[in-house]
Amino acid sequence: MTVRYRLGCDLSYQVMSPTLFIFNIEVARLPRHRGLVETLTFSSELTRRSHTVPDMQNRYVSVEADAGPLDVHYEAEVTLDVHRADPATVRETPLGDLPLDIMPFLLPSRFVSSDRLAAFAQREFGNVPPGHQRVTQICNWLYDNLDYQRGSSDQFTTADESLIMRAGVCRDFAHLGIAFCRALNIPARFVSCYAHGLEPGDFHAVFEAYLDGRWWLFDGTRQANLDGLIRIGAGRDAAEIAFATPFGQMEAGPINISIERADGSPEPSTRTTDAISTEEPGPGAG
């Protein structure tokens, strides 16, 4: 079943001196994001430069703003057509069969200290049957053992620090889930998205694991609907897909993020238990 969503965000800044901003807030142009209609506006006339990462379809826009207020408004409508499967049928891809372009998502990165967590991951999850169910067990562990607590971490917090603190926000849950997967030789990557069902509205961080030749969505926070996630960006960790990266002196103001069904219908009373993917299968997919 396809669902059409209306979504967007408003960002505001007080710029102290000429500042370069790089934004990653536009919906990724995926085959399963159908009929995308969108508008991105700035409060003043600014020259834009745009770039789309070919493989993951991350869309970056840069502007140079002079001193003064800067407001950013993005709105879009898009039809989401998720791929569903029985989780029991989604197997792990043998290490020797992984496409070589998956390699970066097996290795430690800036916020994903999978090498430091290898022994812990093996003890906790090494004996869990491989496949979608093992990554689900990782998400269950995150939900049961980490407190979702705003202000418990910052933009510098790494996965191993989240494990020690046993608290974090969505990006910390995602980083730790990715770290456990990579420690078990399961490729995993960080995903930013507009998330239907998330309260209060915010940019949401989840992760994808590469299983059975395809990227599958997972959310250890259980804060939103897996089949209501509209992807913005994907990368090795949060450093690659921040919604705003400023180079200069500025102060960030309030942000507002919204997503709703375009027909106004409420969210489902129960959340899906299907395996969910918004990516197309890769070579060797089952």
N, C-alpha and C positions, 0 to 999 in steps of 0.2 A: 504493500500500500504506500502510495506517495502522499506527502503532506507538503503544502505550501506554507512558508513562514514569512513573516514580516519582521525585520530586525534592524538594529542600528546602534550607533553610539554617538555621544557628544563628549568631547574633550575640551578642556580650557587650560590656558597657560598665561602667565605673566612673564613676558620675555624681558630680561634685564639688559642684554647686549645681543648683537646679531648672533643667531643660533641656527644651526642646521638640525632639522628634525628628520628622522626616518621613521615612517609609520608602516605598520603591518596590521591593518584593521579590516581590509577588504576580504570578502568571501573568496576562498580558493576556487579557481575555475576547474572543477572536477566534472567528469561525465555524469556523476550522480548528483551534482548540483545543477538542476535543470532550470531553464528559463530565467536566468539571473538578470534582474533589472536593478540598477544601483545608481547612486549619486554620492559623490564625495566633494564637499565644499569647505572652503576656508573663509574666515571672516574678512580677509583682505586678499587682494590680487597677488598671488605668488606664483613664481615659475616652478613647475613641477617636473621631476624626473621620475620615471617608473621603470621597474624591472620585475619580471616574473621568473622565478627559479623553475627551469623546465620540468624536472622530474616531479617535484612536490607541489608545484603551482603556488608557492608562496609569492605574494604580491607586495612589493615594497614601493612606497612613494616618498620622495624626499623633497623638502621645501626649505628655503632659507628665510627666516623671519627676522625682521628688525625689532628693536625694542618696542614694547607695548603689548597690549593684549592679543592673544591668538585663540580663536575658537575653531574647532574642527567638528564637522557634522558628516556622518555617514549613515545612509539608509539604503535598504535593499529588500527585495522580495526574491525568494528562490524556492524551488520545489526540490525537496529532499527525497531521493529514491534509494533507500538503504538496501544492502544485500543481507539476507538473513540465512542462518543455517542452524542446525542442531549442534550445540556445543560438543556433544559426544562424538561427532563425526569430524571435528577439526583437529588434525594431528600436528605434531611438531615436525618441521622440516629438518631432516638430517643435516648435520653441520657440513658435510661434504657436498650436499646438493644445493646449498644456499647460493644465490647469485652473488657474484663478487662485488656488485655495487651496494650490497647490504653490509659489507664489512664495517663501515663507520659506526653502525648501530649495534655492533658486538663489543666495541671497545669503550674504555672509560672516557669521559669527557669532563668539561669544566665543572658541572654540578653533579655528575653521575659517577661516583667513586665505586664502580662495580668491582674493581680489583680488591679494594679493602673489605668488601662485604662478601667475598666469594665463600669463605668458610661458613659464615652465618647462613647464607642462602642454601648451601648444600645441606646443612643440618636441618633447616626448617622445611625445605621443599624438594630435596634431592630424591626422596622416596615417594613423592606424589606422582601418580601416573602422568606421563607426559602428554602434552596437548593443551587445548583450550582450558580444560579443567585445572591444569596446574597453574596457569596464569590467573584463573578465577580464584584459586586458593591463595595466591599472593595478594589479590585484592581483598579477600576476606580477612587475611592477616592484617593488612593495613587498616581496614575499617575497625577491627577488634582491638588493635594495639596502639594506634595513634589517635590522639585527640585532635579534632578539627578545631583549631583555635587561632583566631585572627590575632596578629601581633606577636605570635610565638616564634616567628622567623623573619628574615629580611631577604633582600635580593642577593645576598652573598651566601646563604645557607646551602650546604651540600647534602647529598643523600645520607652520608654516614653521620652527619651532625643531626639530621632529622631522626635517625634511628636512636641516637643517644638521648635526644630530648623527648622522644615519643609524642611529638606534637608538631603541627604545621598547618599550612593551608594547601589549597589544591595543587600548587606547583610542587610542594614538598612531597605530597602523596605520589604525584606522578614521577618525580625524580627517584624516589625510593623504589617504586614499582619497576621502573626501567632498570635500576641498578640490580635488583634481584633477578630480573629476566636475563640481563646480559651476563651475570655471574653464572647462570645456568645454560649459557650458550644459546639463548633465545634472543634474536635481534629485537630491539625495542626502541621507540622514538617518542619524543615529546610532541604533544599536539595542543594548540590553542584553538578555542572555538567559541561561538555563540551557543549557549546551552539552554534549550527549552526545559522548563521545570526548575531551573536554578533560582533560589530565593535567598537573599535579594539578588537582582540581576548583576552580573559582573562578567568580565572575560573569564572563561573557565579553562583549566588545564587538566588534560587527561593524558593517556598514553596509548600507543598502538604496539602490538606485538606481531611479529611476522611468523605466521603459522600456516602450514599447508599451502605455501605459495602465495599468501595474501596477507595484507595488514588488517588486523582486527582491533576494534576499540575496547578499552577497559578504563574503569574509573573507580579507584580505591576509595574515594570519598562518598560514593553513592548519593551525590548531591543533585544529579540531573539524570535525564533519560538518555540512555545510550543511543536510542533510535531518534533522538531529537537534537543531535550535535551537528552544527554547521561549521565545518572546518575553516579556520583562517590560515594557520600555518603549521608546518611540521619540521622538526629538526632534531639534532642530537640531544639538546636540552634547551632550557628557557633562554639561554644567551643568544640563540640564533633567531628567535621569533618573538622578541619583545614587541608589545603593541606600539611602543614609542621609544625611540632611542635619540635623545637630544645631545648635541655637541655645542655647549655654550652655557651661559648663565640664564636660568629660568626657574620659575616656581610653578608646579603643577596645581591646578585647581580641581574642583569636583569633576567626576566623570559619571556618565549615565549610560547604561547598556540595557537594551531591551530586546526581547524576542517573543513573538506570539504567533499562534496559528493565524494565517491570513483570513480564514473564514470565521474567526472569533470563537471557535469551539474550544472547550477546556481540555487540559491535558488528561490522558487516560488515568483511570483510578488505580491501575496497577502498572508496574514497569515491566518491560519485556525481559524474558529470560533467554531469548535467542542470542546466538553469536551475531554480532553486528559489524559490518564493514561498509565504508563509503569509498573504498578503493577498488580498482579493477585487479583481477588476478595477474600474477607475474608468471614468468616461465616456470614450468614444472608444477603448476598449481594442481591440487587434487580436485 
